[in-house]
């Protein structure tokens, strides 16, 4: 089992478009819950990219294809998910 460090999660809308990160993708990112659908997994991964949470990205990546490092460019802006 992998233990994920809980990121700082200010109350704000979720990057994936949900009402708040705490009730939308936050539980998946912190390991408190497992995304029940492929769509929720991909939305949570989008949120992790937007918040630069590489631990969750690595945890949720298929082991056979996970790169040795993930470059989360601090200047890249994630503007929305449709």
N, C-alpha and C positions, 0 to 999 in steps of 0.2 A: 504494500500500500504506500502511496506517495502522499506525504503531507505537504500541503501548499501553504505558504505564508499568506496570511490575510492582508491584502493591500488596503491602503487607506481609501475609504469609499465615501466621499462627501455626498450628502443627499442632493442629487441632481438627476436629470433625465439620463437614461441609459444610452450609450452611444448607438446601440442597435435600434433605438426608437421607442423603447419601452418607457413606462412612466418614471421609474427610478431604478438606478443601478442596483440598489439594495434588494429590491423585490423582483428584478428581471434577471439579469445575467450574473449579478453578484454571488448568489448562492452556488452557481456552477464554478465560477472562478475561484472561490475560496475552498471548494471541495465539500461544502455543506450538502450539496445535491448533485445528482448526475442529470445532464440534459436528457429528457425522455424522448426527444425526437431529433432527427438529423437537422431539421431547421433550427431548433433551439441550440444545438451544438454549434452550428455555423454562426448563429447570431452571437453566441457567447465568445467564439473565437474572434469575430469582428470586433467586439467590445474589448477583448484582450489586446488586439493590435492597436486600437484607438487609445487605450490606456497604457500601452507599452508594458504589458504583464507577461514577460517571456516565460516564466515558470509554468503558467497555465497553458500557453501555446505548446510548449514542449510536452507537457503532461497529456494534452489532448491530441497530439500528433501520432500517426501510425508509426510505431518504432522502426519499421523497415525503411521509411522515407524521411524521417526526421533529420534535418541538417545538424551538423555539429555545433553551429552557432546561428543565432537569429539576429539579424541587424535591424533593430527598431529605430529608425532614423527619427531623431527628436524634432526635426523640422517638417516631417511629413504630416499633413493634416488629413484626418479621416472625417469627411464631411457628412456622411449619412449612408444608410443602408436601405435599399428599396428592393 
